């Protein structure tokens, strides 16, 4: 399955298989969104007394935190059951990030970050009530008339420096809080598109992409599955309704209808059974797009199971479902096959080690940890005055997270940590600029000005990419082509092209065309124009030229001597027996082979290059064709003649051939030697292709090989004959006359008694 749109660049889907999650698509890049919030909010340190259900960590600068520690309560009760993953995991992620920052000597040195963490109970109205804590310090109280009993003015504790709020999780809570507080707020999970409105929520930031991207990713999945009719199910509120609205809008544009069902904010008994019935009104639309909180998701799955519709619905869930196991606990068979998506994230190994090492003894700062402990290990802690439930085992305190209970890092832990670090780095940079020589918070940062902090956290120009590079990476379809490359446009995509190099003797005429250079020119190195072809030649005084030229000159002299000797003794038996006509043809070929050396060394020109092409093969062709004819003639005389009325004729005609004449062996030896020479030539010639003196070496190798071939032919076939003709003329006579000459000069010479 592949993505058909860009939205999956920010989300990746999971397929749920009976109680486990498996990644269907590879992780893609996270799109980072940052929003920020306004002036300093100061909260009195004494607030802990009035709000016991909050976590207070002392520090020089305080961050607020909003987390859904508990679910929404039923029947008018604010808070319900504990949320282990969405609440405790995410809240502990903030504490973990603060520990890491406060222990880092390079980040905010001599400044401690504190926290005031509140429980939203997954309800926007209750979260708003809790968040009013952050604005109490904004109320300026007149204490001029207040005096202590001794007449001195009262000593008022310095309020907390709450510079911003990390949270909230639900979009509806973030919208409610952002409207009232107008604080610097960084959300780790709120994805409603409405929050992208800078005019209304100019101090809101987030580290997750908005639901419009999520909706596009879900549509991509629907397209990939081939569905053209799906239902949508949304929790009432900004998150669910805006997410479904975004999906329906783009699905209509894509030609896909999507009937919508809404889950009420406060569902009554039997409400989810009615929802399942409404979904079954279009029973063939088995695909269901669900934008709902995890509590509603769980109750939808329960209702589907009660209606005996296990396996009927195929859910495509948003990031509120994501990779969490709590919505499908004991309902895995109903959820099997669901595809859920989650922003691109990485598991934080350090947090896993931190969280699994938490215990009742070392985590007293988390006021909800005891409740988590009971829920996670399904046990009960003993409390004074409270009788232990006999149905539950007693907690020993020695249990270990991840060993005695299942543990998997919640999907948005990374984003909580990212949000805390975003604020910390902004404060660090602000401190370096405003308090360059100060240890701790200076007057310029007391209080922290919200608008200025907003500028620091939104400094994109200071973002560092891989390798420390501060320049923004390019994301385009095609990069500009290099000089010498032409653009080959992609059909149907006007802004995309492939770059093709103008190769061979081509140069770049324009950005779309390559042309071939004229015959006397070649492309310049960057192939943007042509230049005259430089003449590279061997100098006559170079060793690469002297050796081949010397061999060729000796060969020409030797060949000329043989030709002159054969012409001088043209009618002698040896000349006639060697085949005068073929001999002169073969000697002409040998002469041309030697001559080509001087043409290869000479400065190239039209005439020289023409004769190079002509004579390079002509001399070899003439020589070896003559030898082939000689060989064929000898074969026909001595082999086929054994069975031919013609053998007698050849015998009569060759009766005067000297006894020592036999050209078959010299011809054979010549060909064997020639093969060895050219077999040695091939690796030498082609093995120098990468050498800087390639042309010189190859020219010398070629000419020397040709001279050696010609010398072998000349030496084997004609030098012995010339030797006999010049130095032993007595053997260059017919056999009959030679025998008679020997007898007339023998011991019987002049004697009439000798019988011839």
N, C-alpha and C positions, 0 to 999 in steps of 0.2 A: 504494500500500500504506500502510495506517495502523496505528498502534499501538492495541491494545485494552486496554492496562493501563498502570499507572503506572511500570513498571520502565524503560521507554525514556526516562524523564526523566533517568536517569543514564548511559545508554549510547546510542550511535547505531550503526547497522549499516552495513557496507560490502558491496557486491556486487563480487565479483572477476570481471573480464573479462580473459581471456587476457593476463596480464602487467601489468595495471593495476588500480587501485582507483578506484571511483566511489562517491560518497556517495549512498545510497538514501533516507535520511531526513535532515531538517535537524538541525543540532546542537541538543542540548537542554542543560539546566542540569546542571552537575556537582554531585553530592552529595558534600560534603566530610566525610570521616571523620577524626578526630584521636584518636590513642592515644599514650600516653607511657610513659616508663620511669624507672627508680629511681636509687639513689644514684650518686654520682660514682665513676667508675672511673679510676684513674690508671695510666698505662703509662709505663714507663721510656723515656727518649729513646734509650737504647742498643739498643732493640729492633730497629732497622734492621739491626744486625749479625747478629742471629739469624734474622731473617725478611727475607731479601733480596727476596722476591716480594711486596712491598707498597709503596705510595706514602706517603711521609711529607712533609707540608707543615708547617713550624713555625708556631706561633701561640700566643697567650696562652691560648686555649681551643681544645681539639681535638675535632673530630667524627670518629667512626668511620664507615666506609663499607663496605658489603658489596655486591659486584656480581658477576654471573656473567660474568667476563671470558672464561672458556673453557667449552666444553661438557663434559659428563660424559665421562670417558675410558672406553675399552673394555678388557675383560679385565684388570681389577684396576688399571688406570692411573687415577690421580685426575683428571687434566685432559686434555681432548681438544682439538679445534680451537677457534680463536678465534671469539668471537661479536662480530661487528662492531657490530651495531645494539643488541642487548639488553645487551651488555657494555660496549663502548667508548663508544657514544653516551651511554648513561646515566651512565657514570662521568665522562665529560668534562662532562656537564651539572652534576654536583656541583662539579667544579673551576671551571666557568664561574660558577656561583652564588656560590661563595666569592670569586672575583675581584670580582664585582659588589658583594658585601657589603663586602669589605675596602676597596673604592675609594669607598664611599658615606660622605661625611662626616657624614651625619645618622643612620646606622644603626650602632650599636656604635662610637661615636667613640673613638679611642685604644685600641681593642681589636682584635686580629687573630685571626680564626678560622683554625685550622689543621686538618689532616686526617690520618687514618691509614686508608688504603683497602686493603682485602683482596679477594682473588679467591676466590669460593666454588666455582668450577668446576662450578656447577649441581648440586652434590651436598651433601645436608644433613649427612652425617657429616664430610666434609672442611671444610665451612663452620664446623661446630662446633669442629673442631680449630683452625682459623685464628682463630676468635673468642675463643678462650681468651687470646689476646694482650691483650684488653681487660680481663681480670680479674686479670692478674698483679700489678698494682699494689695490688690489694686485700689481698694477702698481706703482713701486717706482719712484717717480719724484725727480729729482735733483733740490733742491731749494737753492743750495749754492750761486748761482749768483743773487738770488733775494733779493733786499733790499727795505725796506720801504723808504719814502721820507726823513725821519730823519736819514736814514742810518742803522737803526736797522733791524735785520732779521725778516721775517714775522712770525706772530703767526698763526699757522695752527691748526685748530680744530682737536681734537682727533676723528678718524673715528669710526663708529659703529663697535661693536664686533659681527659680524654675524658668529655664530659658526656652523650653519647648517640650512637646509631648510626643512620645513614641506610641503610635496607635492611631486609630483603633483598628480592630480586625474587621468588623462588619462595616460596609459602606454606609448603612443607615446611621450607625453610631457616629462615624466620622463626619457625616454631613451635619448631624445635629450639634456635635461638639464644635466643629469648625464655624458654624453659624454664630454660636454664642461666644466662644473663647477668643476667636481671631488670634490664636496663638501660633507660634511657629510649631507646626505639626508635621511629623514624618510618619506615614503609615506603611506598615509592612504587609498589609493584605487587602486594603480597601481598593476595589477595582472599578467602582461605578464610573461611567464616562462623565457624569455630571460634575465630578470632582476635578475634572480637567479644565473647568471654567475659571480662568485666572481672575476674571472680574469679580466673581463671587467668593472664590476660595483662594485668594492670592497668597495666603500663608500656609497653604496645604501642599505637602510634598508626599511622594510615595516612591517606593523602590520596586513596585510591581507594575506591569502594563495594565491599561484600562480594559474594561469588558468589551469594547469595540474590537480589540484585537482577539480577545477570547472568542467572540462570536464568529469572526472570520475564520478562526482555526476550526471551530466546530462545523461551520459550513463546508470547509475543505474536507473534513472527515465524512460528512454526509455525502458530498459529491463522490468521494473516493469509494464509498460503499454502494453507490448507485441508487440511493434513495431519492425519490422525488416527492414524497409526501410524509411529513413527520409531525408529531404533536410537540407542543412546548409546555413545560411545567415550571412555574416560577413562584418563589416565596414572595409574599407581599412586602414591598419595601424597595428602596432604591437599588439594592444589589440585584435582586431577582428580576424586578420589573424592567429596569434599564437594560440588563443583560439580554432578556428575551426580546425586548423592543429592538435592540441592535441586531439580534439574530434575524428577527422577522423582516426587518427592513432590507437587509442584504439578501435574505432568502427570496423575497419577492422580486428583487432585481435579477436574481438568478433563475426565476421562473419556478420556484418551489413554494407551495402553500404550506402554512404552518398554523393549524388551529391551536389556540392558547388556552391553558387552564391555570388559574391562580390559586395559590395556597394562602388562606387568610392569616393575618398576623397573629390572631388568637383563635386557632381552630377549635371548634366545639367537638364533642364526642360524635364519632361517626363521620366526621368531615372527610377523612382520607378514604373511607369507603366510597363516598360520593365521587371523589376525584377519580378513583379507579374506574367507576362506572362511566364517567364522562369520557375518560380516555378510551373506553371500550366501545363508545358510540361510533368511532372510526377504527374498527378492530383490525383492519388491514394495515393501518398505520402503526406498525409495531415499534418503529423508532421514536424515542422520546428524548427531546432536548430538555435537560433539567438544570435550571439556575435556582438553586435552593440552598438553605443552610443545612448543615449536617443533621440537625435534629429532624427537620422536615424530610430529608432524604431517607432517614432510617424509618420513619413512620410510613412513607410511601411504599417502601419495600415490604414492610410488615403487612400493609393493607393488600398488596398484590399477592402475598403468600396466603393470606386468609381467604382471598377470593379464588384460590386455586389457580392462579395465573403464573405460577413459577415457570420461567423460561419464555413467557410470551413477549414481554416487553424487552426491548434492546435499548439501553440507556446510553446517552452521550452526556456525561456530566461535566460541570464546570470545575473551577479550581477549588471551590468550597468542598467538593468531594475529593478531588485530586487523588493522592496516594494514601489517604487516611483509611485506617481499618475500622475505626469506631462506627461509621455509618452502616457497615455491612456485617458487623459482628453477629454471628448466629443466623445471618441472612445471606450467606455466600451463594447458595443455590439460586436465589432470586436475582442476585447482582451479576451472576456469571455471564461473561460476554460483554459487560459494559465497557465503554471506552471513556475514560476520564482524562482531563487535561490539567496540566500544572505548569506554572511559569518555569522556564529553564532555571535549574538550581544545581547546587553541589552539596553533597553531604559534608558536614563539618565534623571531622574526626575528633577534634579537640573537644567539641561539645559532647560527643558521645562519651568520651572518657570522663568529662566533668559530671554529666548527669548520672551516669551509672555509679559514680562514687558518692552520690548524695545519700545521706542517711539522716535519721531523726536527730542524731547528735551534732552533725556538722552543718545542718541546714536549718537552724532555728530562725534565721531571718525570714524564711518563707512561712508566713503564718498559715498558709493553706496546705503545707507539706504533709502534716499529719493526716489530713483528710485524704490527700492523694495516696498516702501510704496504705491506708485502710482499703481504699478502692482498688489500688494496684495489686495488692497481695491478698485481697478478699479475706481480711482479718479485722479484728477489732482491738483498738487500744483501750486499756483500762484507764478510767478517769475517776477521780474521787466523787463519790455519791452517785455514780452511774453504774447500774448493774449490767454485767456482760451478757450479750445475747447468746443463748446456748446454741443457736444454729450457726454461729460464726466462731472460727478459731481465734485464739488470742494472738495478737502480734507480739513477736519476741523482740523486735528491733534489730535483729541480726539478719533480716532478709536483705537480699541484694537485687537491685534493679538489673534486669537483663539476664539474671541467673535464676532467680525464683519467680520471675514474671517475664512476660514477653515485652520487648522494647524495640521500637523502630523510630528513628528520628522523624519528627513531624515535618511535613513538606515545606513549611515556610519559616523554619528556624533560621535558615540563612538570611532571609530578608529582615528578620528582627535584628540580627547582628549587623547587617548592612546599614540599617536605619540608625542604630546607635553610633556606629563608626562614622557615618556621614556627618552627624552632629559634632562628634568629637574632633574630626579633622577640621571642620569649619571653625570651631572654637580655638583649635590649635593655631590655625593660620591667622585668625583674628588677634590672638594673644601675641604672636610674633610681630604683628604690625603695630598694635596699640600699646603693648607693654614690652618693648624690646629688651630692656635692661631690668625687668622686674621679675622677682620670684613670686609666683602666685598671682592672684587676681589683683590688678591695679585699679586705680580710680577710673580709668578710661573704660573699663569693662564692668564697672559697678554703678548702675546695673548694665547688663548687656542690652544693647539697642537692637531690637528685633529686625528692623529693616536692614541694618548693616549685616547681621548674621545671615539674613536671607541672601544677600549678595555673595557672601563667602561660600555658602553651601551650593549656590547655583553657578559657581565659577566653572563653567565648562572649559574654558580656555586653560584651566590648570589641571585638567584631567590627564592622567598618564596612561599610556597604552602599553602594549607588550614591549619589553625591552627599555622602558623608561621614556619612550618617544611621546612628546606632548602634541604633536601634530595629529589632527583627526584623520583616521584611516579613510580611504576612499571606498565608496560602495557604488560602483557604476557598472553598466552592462559591459562596456568595452573600454580598454585603455587606449590612449592615442598611439597610433602606429609610429614606429621608429623610422628614421630616414632610410630610404631604400626599400620600404615596405608599402604595399598598396592595401587599401581597404576593400575587403570583399563583404558586401552588405548581407546581413541575414534577412532572408525573405520574410516579409510581413512585420519586421521589427525595425523601424526606421532609425533607431538610435543604437543599434547593435551591429557589430561587424567583426570579421576575423582579419587579422593582419597576415598577409602573405609576402614573403621575401621575393624581390625581383632577382631571380637566380640566373645562372649562366652569364650570357653577355647582355642581359637586360638592365635597364636603368629605370628609375621612377620618373615618369613623365608628369603625372599629377597624382593627387591622393588616391585615385581610383585606377590608374593605368600604369602598366609597365611596357616599355618599348625596347626593341633590340638595337644596340649600338651599330653604327655603320661598320663595314667590313674592316676598315683600317683604324678602328677605334675600339676601346674597351671601357667598361664602367669604372668610375672612380671608386675608392674604397667604401664610401657610404652609399653608393649606387644612386646618387641623385643627379648625375650628369655623366657624359662620356668624355674621354680624353684620348689623344693619339696613342696608339699601341707602342710602347717602348721597344726598341730593338735591342735584344739581348743576344750577343754572339761571342764565340770563342775568339780570343786573340791568337794570332799565329805563333807568338812567342810563349804561349802558355803551355805548361807540361801536358795539359789535357788535349792540346792540339798537336804538339811536337811528336809525341809517340805515335798516334794514329797516322799522321802525315808521313812520318819516316817509314813506317811499315808499308803504307800505300805506295810511296815512291819506289821503294825496293821492289815491290810487287809489279809495278808498271814497267820498271827496267827489265825485270826477269821475264815478264810476259812479252815485252818487245823483243828481247833476245831470242825467245822461243819462236816467235812468229818469223823473225828474220832468218833464223836457222832453217825452219821448215820451208820458207820460200826459196832459200839458196839450194836446199837439197830436196826440192819438190818431187823429183822423179825417182828418188831412191826408194828401195823396198820398205824401209821402216816408215817413211812418211806415207807411202801409198797404203801400207798395211794398216796404219792407224786411222784411215779414213780421212783423206785430206779435207774434204768439204766440211764434215762434222767437226774436225779438229779446229779449223779456222773459225767456225761458229762458236765452239766452246771457248776458244781463246779470246774471241770478241767479248763474250759474256764475262770472262774473268777480268778482262781489261776494264770493262764498265764497273764491275764491283769495286776494283781499286779506285777508280775515278770518283765514285760517289763520296769517298772520304773528303775530298777537297770541296765538294759541293756542300757537304754537311757543316764544314768548318767556315766556309765563306760567309760574308755578310748577307743576310736574307734580303731578297728582292723578288720582283715578279719573275724574272728570268731564272734566277737561282732556285727559287721555290718550285717553279714549274719543272725544271730538270731534276730536282730532288724527287718529286713525286713520280716522274717518268722513269728515272734510272734506278731508283731504290729497289723496285721489283723487277725491272726489265733485265738487269744483269743476272740476277739469280735465276729468273725464268729461262733465259737463253742457255746458261751454263747447265742447269740440271735437266732441261729438255734434251740437250745434246747428249748428256750422259745417259739419259733414259733411252734415247735412240740407239746409242752404242750397245747398251746392255741388251736391248731387245734384239738387235741384229746378231749378237753373239749367241743369245739363247736360241734363235731360229736356226742358226747355222749348225750348232753342236747338239741341240736336243731334237728339234723337229726334223732336222736333216736325217736323223737315224731312220725315219719312216718315209722318206721322200726320194721319183725319176730325176730331183733338183740337187741332192747331195753330191752327185758326181760333178755337176757343173761347178758348185762351190769348191769342191776338192781340186778341180783342175785350175780354177782361178787363183786359189790360195796355195798352190804348190810351191811358189817361190817365197812364202812367208818364213822369216828366220825361225829357228827352233825355239829360241828363247821368248818369242812374242806370245804374250797371254795377258789381255787387258782386263779380264774379268776380275781377277784378284785386286789390282790397283783401284778399279772402280768401286768394288765392295768396300775396301779399306777407306777410300775417300768418303763414302757415304756414312760409314760408322763414325769416323772422326768428325764429320760435319754435324751429325746428330748430337755428339757429346758437346761440341762447341756451343750449339744453340740451346741445349738444355741448361748449360751453365749460364748462358746469357739471360734467361728469363728471370731467375731470382735476383740477379744483380740489377737488372733494368728496373723491375717493379719494386725492388726493395729499397730503392733510393727515392721513393715518391715524396717522403717528408723531409728530405735533406735540403739544406739551403743552396747546395751546389747541384741540385737535381738535374738541371739542363746540361751542365758540363759533364757530369758523370754518365748520364744516359747517352749523350752524343758520343763520348769516347768509347763506351761499352759497345754501342751499335757498330761504329766504324771498325774497331779492332776485331769484333766478331766476324764481320764481313770479310775483312782482310785475311783473317785466319782461314775462313772457309775457302776463299779463293786460293790461298797459298797451299792448302792441302790438295785441292784439285790440281793445281799446277805442278806441285811437287810429285804427286803420285803418278800422274798420267804422262807428263811431258819431260820432266827433268831427266829421267833415265834414258829416254829416247835421244834427247839432245846430247847427253853424255856419250852414248854409243856413236852417234853421228859425228861428233867432233873429235873424240879421243880414240875411238876404235872403228875407223871407217872400213876396216877389213870385214867387220861383221855386218855392214850395211850393204850387202850384195845378195844376189839370189843364192840359195843353198847349193845349187848345181855348180855355179861358177866358183863359189867359195871352196867347194871340195876339190875342184880341178886345180885351183890355184895352190892349194896346200900340197897336192901331189906333185906339181911341176917344180916345187921348191924343196921336195923331200929328198931322201937318199937316192932315189932313182932318177933324179933330174938329169937330163941329157943322155940317159941310157936308153938304148933302143930295145933292151930286153924287158923293161917294165911294161906291164900291161895295164892299160887304163880301165 
